[in-house]
Amino acid sequence: MRLLAQAAAIALAGGATGLAANALSPRPAPLATPVHSAAERGGGSCADPDAPRASAAPRIAVAEAKALCDACAAGFVDARSATEFAAGHVTDAIHLPPTGHPGEAAAIAALRAYRRVVVYDGEYRCALADEVAARLRREGLPDVSVLEGAWPAWVAAGGPGVSGACAACGGAAEPHP
């Protein structure tokens, strides 16, 4: 009986520690939100189809986006933070987070050279990508899609990537293995 009480105390202490660490995290896990596998979400889509989205941007599958990238037929936009972009991004992607940056006008001008634009972020919900896609459409870019599965799906599919800071944020990119 004493061993069972000790095990229960350890489990409670561990749970309390986990909840406290989550609460103090800069990006806490949403504890009241159900988590679904990619299969349950319908093959890796960015958002729960019942959840409201900030954008009506269509989704594009990784295989289709990869083919566009290989053919240099689309511009890619990384909506993540400068740190995440520097750690790795789609080859030749333009860094354009929702908060913008000093080179934003030039970045949007460069995207006008592409008939299609694919926006991605780092999370399966694609909230950041949706925000940026909506902004690009407001800027007059007609064909803007959001990458299903975001950056993790791109990497898992073997999509081309590089690492290094964005030119507008400072630094140069290096090939990503």
C-alpha positions in Angstrom: 0.0 0.0 0.0 2.9 2.4 0.8 4.5 1.7 -2.6 1.2 2.5 -4.3 0.9 5.8 -2.4 4.5 6.7 -3.4 3.8 6.0 -7.0 0.7 8.1 -6.9 2.6 11.0 -5.3 5.3 10.8 -8.0 2.7 10.7 -10.8 1.0 13.8 -9.3 4.3 15.6 -8.9 5.3 14.8 -12.5 1.9 16.0 -13.8 2.1 19.2 -11.9 5.6 19.8 -13.1 4.6 19.3 -16.7 1.6 21.6 -16.4 3.8 24.3 -14.8 6.4 23.9 -17.5 3.8 24.2 -20.2 2.3 27.3 -18.6 5.8 29.0 -18.5 6.7 28.0 -22.1 6.8 30.7 -24.7 4.7 28.5 -27.0 2.5 26.5 -24.6 0.6 23.5 -25.9 -3.2 24.2 -26.1 -4.3 21.6 -23.5 -8.1 22.0 -24.3 -7.6 21.4 -28.0 -7.9 17.8 -29.3 -4.9 16.4 -31.1 -5.5 14.5 -34.3 -3.1 12.5 -36.4 -2.4 13.4 -40.1 -4.6 10.4 -41.1 -7.5 11.6 -39.0 -7.1 15.1 -40.5 -7.5 13.7 -44.0 -4.0 13.1 -45.3 -2.0 15.8 -43.6 -4.1 18.9 -44.3 -3.2 22.1 -42.4 -6.3 22.5 -40.5 -9.3 20.8 -39.0 -11.9 21.3 -41.8 -14.4 22.4 -39.1 -12.1 25.0 -37.6 -12.4 28.6 -38.8 -9.5 29.8 -40.9 -8.1 33.3 -41.3 -7.8 32.7 -45.0 -9.7 31.1 -47.8 -6.5 30.1 -49.5 -6.7 26.7 -51.2 -4.4 24.0 -49.9 -1.7 22.4 -52.1 -0.3 18.9 -51.5 3.4 18.6 -50.9 3.9 16.4 -54.1 2.3 19.1 -56.3 4.2 21.9 -54.6 7.5 19.9 -54.9 6.8 19.5 -58.7 6.3 23.3 -59.0 9.5 23.9 -57.0 11.5 21.5 -59.2 10.1 23.3 -62.3 10.8 26.8 -60.8 7.1 27.4 -61.5 6.1 28.9 -58.2 7.4 31.3 -55.6 7.6 29.9 -52.1 7.0 32.0 -49.0 8.1 31.0 -45.5 5.8 32.5 -42.8 7.8 31.3 -39.8 10.1 33.3 -37.5 13.6 34.5 -38.7 15.2 31.9 -36.4 13.1 29.0 -37.9 13.8 30.3 -41.4 17.5 30.4 -40.8 17.4 26.8 -39.5 16.0 25.6 -42.8 13.6 26.6 -45.5 12.5 25.7 -49.1 15.3 26.6 -51.5 14.8 30.2 -52.8 11.9 30.8 -50.5 11.2 34.3 -49.5 10.9 35.0 -45.8 7.7 36.9 -45.0 6.4 36.4 -41.5 3.0 37.7 -40.5 4.7 40.6 -38.6 6.6 41.5 -41.8 10.1 42.8 -42.0 12.0 45.8 -43.6 12.3 44.1 -47.0 8.6 43.2 -47.2 7.8 45.5 -50.2 10.7 44.1 -52.2 9.7 40.5 -51.2 6.1 41.0 -52.5 7.5 42.6 -55.7 9.7 39.6 -56.3 6.7 37.3 -55.8 4.8 39.1 -58.6 7.2 37.3 -61.1 5.5 34.0 -60.3 2.2 32.9 -61.6 1.7 30.8 -58.4 2.8 31.3 -54.8 3.0 28.7 -52.1 3.0 29.8 -48.5 4.1 27.5 -45.6 4.8 27.7 -41.9 5.9 25.2 -39.3 2.7 23.9 -37.8 0.0 21.6 -39.1 -2.7 24.2 -38.5 -1.0 26.6 -40.9 -2.3 29.7 -39.0 0.7 31.8 -39.9 0.6 30.7 -43.5 -3.1 31.5 -43.7 -2.4 35.1 -42.4 0.4 35.7 -44.9 -1.6 34.1 -47.8 -4.5 36.5 -47.0 -2.1 39.5 -47.0 -0.6 38.4 -50.3 -4.0 38.2 -51.9 -4.8 41.7 -50.5 -1.6 42.8 -52.3 -3.1 41.5 -55.6 -1.3 38.2 -56.0 -4.1 36.0 -57.5 -2.9 32.4 -57.1 -1.8 31.9 -53.5 -1.9 28.4 -51.9 -1.0 27.1 -48.4 1.2 24.0 -48.2 -0.5 21.0 -46.6 1.5 19.7 -43.7 3.7 22.8 -43.6 7.5 22.7 -43.3 7.6 19.3 -41.6 5.8 17.6 -44.5 8.1 19.3 -47.0 11.2 17.9 -45.2 9.6 14.5 -44.8 8.9 14.3 -48.5 12.5 15.2 -49.3 11.8 18.7 -50.7 14.8 20.8 -51.5 15.9 23.1 -48.7 18.7 25.4 -47.5 19.6 27.0 -44.2 20.7 30.5 -43.4 19.2 33.9 -42.6 17.0 35.7 -45.1 18.6 38.5 -47.1 16.3 41.1 -45.7 17.0 39.9 -42.2 20.7 39.5 -42.8 23.0 36.7 -43.9 23.2 34.2 -46.7 21.8 30.7 -47.1 23.8 27.5 -47.1 22.6 24.2 -48.7 20.5 22.1 -46.3 21.2 18.3 -46.4 
